[in-house]
Amino acid sequence: MTRTGLFPGLRGQRSYDFVPQLRCMQLPGDPAPVDPNLGSDATLNGSYFQTPEGLVIYEFELIAGTSPTPGTGSAYLLRLPIPALRWTKSAALPNGADLPIGSARIDTGSSSDPCFSRELLPTLADPGFPFYWAQSDQWVQFFHSGPLDAGTDTIAASGTSKTVTTNRLVDRVKEHDIDIHPIGTASGSNWQYMCATNITIGVAGTSFMTFDVTTKASVGTGGQSFAWRVDGIPWTDSGNNSSIVPMLLSPCLPFYMQAGWRLTGQLFYEGRRR
Amino acid sequence: MPTRHAPSSGLQPGLLRERGRNYPCDLRTASVSGGSTQPVLDSRWLGVSPVARWLRLDSGLVIVQAQITFPLTLSNFGVGDAYLMRLPFPISRRFPKLVKGSALAYQALQDPSANMLVKPCAIEPGYFADLPHGELDHYIGFKIPYYLQFGTATVDLATTTVNHACPWTPREQDFRVTPGNITSSANSFNFPFGIRSITATTFDITNRATTGAGTDITMGWRLRSAPPAGRHEFLGPLKPWTWSYLYLILAQFVYIPA
């Protein structure tokens, strides 16, 4: 379906709708991936334009519906309307480079509170993903800077520890990726320094990452509330999730897909010679 | 024009004119106060680094994609306040501070795989003392949001000194320290850990007292420091981290040629 061009002043130029297609990809040797299903009420918009020189401009928006299933796999890949020219291919590095081809953004949705977001950098898909080896120039992957989550919890009266279950994280984080602050005016025996211990990696599709907030001694009567925030860096060690590529957008990272999950972006790249 | 490589064929069949071309996007250093030394990046290493490709539209607009890999054979990362990348055509510096596209600084094949979005920008006249005025239009730099470093330290004293490599002296609020274990030792932690005595190369993690024998604390720390006043915002040999082998700068940007 064609419509008026993106550039109103251009005559004879057209843009074309191209419904975004998001798939999961796995690393070699891992179980077959399961593609995401953004739901029957998902929003999937995309439109592209190609200049006479072969430059392709593609804008897209994907918003998960009320009951999405994130799928499983190492990374999300988005289909390009026209294959890209992977000009850095060489005999020494047949995969070519992770060439940036625009900008993108992921967030947890306008109705989520808080609405977490990360800037993403889209690059051509790594042909190391075996399933799409022959088609890697037609898919794009997204770099992110690390997992992000936050919340509040409470150590019960007379307790010394509380296991925090993160809302959306699966990947590994380290102690220095976690901030913990007591809430309110702690006094008496409630005032015990808190630390993060026993960081446990979740299993994609099954459980989320947990960590323990522990004090030196009992917090006393009334318990002690605390705030926590995880702002991580992509660690390769992902425990049971051996297939995770930690720096790439995936069902688990930088946060788990849920209702309202939104991926938007604008790509521009050199189309492949046919 | 710096097009030492033979131009490639057209982007698409049917196009009569040549369009996209590869070129070696030489990387150089520049210094605010002068005295920079140049890195030696072997452009023949694996045939890919550093390398870029440009596409010029009929309107004159230039689009550049670049991949700069710091090769295993690199013996000299250079010294200076910024890495600057050579352009295929001189850039119009009418608004040099405007962002021209997007780029990624990336610790490839590392754990963690730290990566940071950086912004390509033209160079203002007089910004770098040792970049000749006639060369200004031929280079582009990358502005960073912050310096990043992280690690762990074993804390067993009231004061533990930790080294950092930030090119400037960071601030107290730039640090995050989170203990990874805790002890019930009577001689230890009733108070949050403190940061003090920050110097150009070290900082101290402080506690009320020594932890006592057998009660060492593994402390995770992270330093994320926005550039201070002055001319520190460009990506360089020590920013946003100390560059190492196989690290990458990947960029795509659009600009109006001079």
Interface residues (C-beta under 8 A of the other chain):
Chain A: T51 P52 E53 G54 L55 L85 W87 T88 S90 A91 A92 L93 A97 D98 L99 P100 I101 G102 S103 E119 L121 T123 F143 S145 G146 K174 E175 H176 D177 I178 D179 I180 W191 Q192 Y193 C195 A196 T197 T214 T215 K216 A217 I233 P234 W235 T236 D237 P246 M247 F268 Y269 E270 G271 R273 R274
Chain B: S8 S9 G10 L11 Q12 P13 L15 R19 G20 N22 L46 G47 V48 V51 R53 L55 L57 D58 I63 Q65 Q67 G101 S102 A103 L104 Y106 D111 P112 S113 A114 N115 M116 L117 F150 G151 T152 R176 V177 T178 P179 G180 N181 I182 T183 S184 S188 F189 N190 F191 P192 F193 T218 M219 G220 W221 R222 L248 L250 A251 Q252 V254
